[in-house]
Amino acid sequence: MLSFSTVSDSGTSRVFLFPETFDFSAYRFLFLEGKVMRGLGISVLVTIGGTILSIVVSTAGAYALSKKTLPGRNIIFNAIIFTMFFSGGLIPYFLTLQKLHLQNNLLVMIIPPAVNTFYLILMKNFFNTVSPSLEESAKIDGANDLTILWRIVVPVSMPIIATMTLFYAVDRWNEWWLPTLFINDTKLYPLQLVLRNAITNISQIINSTAGAQLAQGTQNIYGDSVKSAMIIISAVPIILIYPFVQKYFAKGIMIGSVKG
């Protein structure tokens, strides 16, 4: 409710469930403040693009690892598990992505974190539960591996795919560490990084646009109200996604967490 509060309500020490007067000045300020809306657009773009890439790559990889006929299957799987516990270090990681020209590039928030090892294992375990008879029937009809995956396995695996879609979307939406390291251009900041900077520098943001807000009649706003409004704006998009995958969520987690 703080984001809807007036300056007088926000500055008081009283505790109240609802503000006496609903005031949308904080939201009007944010919609007029270019950095926030630009960051929102970048976060939406990164979340959609990153989630699609992650689901496609993870689904294909998990399906391949679920096949006992895959040459070197155990070696590949153990190598993937190894990355969960050990990394090459931050400096080599930074230098590698820099050499790949991913600095000041939105792809740095999409390609490097494309596959989460834990999510890949959950999907692999789910694919292990898919009846082999479905694939055998498709092979008899002349289907190849790609056709079997996208036409047979994926439709019956919607619980785990929907669940992993939500997980990947939340990861991409909340991404701020990679842009902190690799994005120096403020015009490419995602919403979470804008929010992080705003929490510590909210007075500077308000003062920098005071002249523009004065014309709109919203110059008299409280810093904490703006912070709260930014948090609401950053949380609402992910909250809106959840109802669409809720029916798959519990089933996907339970089945994928049991090793087949």
N, C-alpha and C positions, 0 to 999 in steps of 0.2 A: 504493500500500500504506500510505501514511502515514495515510489516513483510517481504516484498520483497526488502527492501532498503539496500544499502551497508552502511558501517560505515560512509563514508564521507557524504552520503545523509541523513542519520539518524541524524547525529550530527549538521547539518546545521540549521540555523534559517529561511531558505527560505520555502515558501509554494508552493507545487507542487501537481498536480493531479496524475501524474504517476512518478515513480522514473526514473532517467536517465538510470540506469542500473538495470535490474532485477537480484537480488541475492537471492539464495535459501539456503544460509549458515545457517540461523536461523532454517529452517526446517530440514536440514541435522543434525544440532546439536541436535535437539529434537528427531529425529529418532535414533540417536546414544546414547542419554541419557536414561538410562534404566527406570528411575522413570516415565517419561512421557508416554512411550509406555506401561509400565505395568499398570499405572493408566488408560490409555485408554481402555485396555483390561478388567480391572475390572469394569469400568463404563458401557461398552457394556454388560457384563455379568449381572450386577445388573439391568440394564435397561430392558433387554429382560426378565429375570426371574421375576423381580418385576412387570412389566407391564402385563405379562400373568396371574400371580397370582391375581393382582388387578382386572383385567377385569373379570376373572372367578368368584371371590368372590362377586364383586359389581353387576355383572349381576344376579347371583343367589339371592342375598339379595334384590336387587331392584324389581325383579320379584315377590318374596314372599311378599314383602310389598305392592305391587300393587294389591294384592288379598284381597278383602273385607272379604273373608271367613277365613282369617288367624286368629287363636285364639290370643287374646291379641295384635292385630295389632297396635292399637293406642298407647298402653303402650310402645311397642317396638320402634315405630317410634319416640315418644316423648323422650324416653331414648337416642336414637341416636342423635336427635336434641340437647339435653342437652349437649352432648359432644362438640358441636360447640362453646359453650359459656363458659364452665367451664371444667377445667382439674384437675387432682389430684396433680399437682405440679411437678416441675422438679426433685426434690430429690426422691420422691416415684417412679417416672417414671424411673429414673436411676437405683435405687435399684432393681426394678422389673425386668428390662431387664438384669441386672447383675446376679440376681438369676436364670434367664432362660439361663445362659451361652451364652449370645449373645455378650459379650465383646470380641473384636478382632475376630469377626465372621461376614462374609459378609451378613449373614441372617439378621443382625440388620438393614440393609438398604432395606430389602425386606419385612419382616413380619410385624414389627410394623406400617409402613405407608401403609399397604396393601389396606386399604379402606379410601377414602376421603369422608367425610359426604356430602359435597356439590355435588360432582360428583354422589354419591348414590341417592340423591334427584332428580337430573336431569334425571337420568336413570329411576327412579320410575315414574316420571311424564310422561316420554315418553311411558313407558309400559302401563300407564293408557289410552293412545290414541289408543292402538292396539285393533282392532275390536274383541269383545267377540265371534262373530260368527265363527272366525277361530279356536278358542280353542274348542268351542262346537262341531264343525264338527270333529275335531281330537279326542275328547273324544268318540264320537259316533263310530268312527273307532277303538276304543280300546286303544288309546294312553294314557300313564300316564303323570304325571306332568313334569317329566324330559324330556320325548320325546317331549312334547308340547313346552317346553322352548327352547331346542336346535335345534329342527327340524322346528318349526313353528315361534316362537316369535323372536328368534335371527336373522334369515334371513331377516325378515321384519323390524328389528330394527338396521340395519347396520349404518344408519346415526349417531345415538347417540353412538353406540359402537365404531365406527371409531373415533368419536370426543373424547370420553373418553380415547381411546387408546393413542391418541396424547397427551392429558393432562397428563395422568399417565406417559407416556414415558418422557415427559419434566420434570415432578417432579422427577422421578428417576434419570434422567441424570444429573440434577442440584443439586442433593443431596450432601451436604457437612456438614450440621449441625450434623446429627447423627454420621457420622464417626469422626467428631471432638470430640464428647463426648465419643464414645465407641471404636474407633480404635486407638490403640497405636502403632501397628506394621506398620512401614512405607511401608512395602511390600504390605499391604492391602489397601493403600490409593487409593480412586477413583480419576479420573482425575481432578474433580473440587477442591478437597482438595489439590492436587499437584499444581494446578494452583494458588490457594489462597496463598499457602506457597511460590511459586516461585515469585509472584508479589512483596513480601516483602523481598525475599532473593535471587534475581536473580543473584547477583554478586557471591554469594557462590556457586550456582549451576554451573555457568560458570567456576569458578576457580577449582571446585572439579573434573572436567573432562577435564581440560585444556590440560593435557598430551595426553589423547586419541584423542582430537580434533586436536592437533598439527600435528599428523601423517596424518590426513585427510585434512589438509589445511583449516580448518574452525575455527581456534582459534581466528581470528580477527573479532569478531562479536559484535554487539551493544546490550546492555541489553534490551532496549525498543523493538527492533526488535524481540527478543526471546519472550518477553511478548505478543506481537501482534500475533506472530505465534501460541503461545499456545491458545490464545483466538479463533483464526480461527479454529484450530484443534478441540477445544471443541464445537464449534458452528455448524460446517459443518454436522455432522451426523444427528442432529435433523432437520436441514434445508432440508436434503435429504428425510426425512420421509414425510414432509408436502405435497408435490405434490400428494402422493398416497392417502391422506385422504381429500384433498382440496374440492372435489366435495360433500363430506358428511358434511363438517365442519359447514357451515352456517345453513344448514337445521337441523342438530342435535342440535345445540345450541338453535335455535328459538323454536323448538318443545319441547325440554326438559325443557325450562325455563318457559313454560306456565303450570300452575297447572291444572290438569285434574280433 
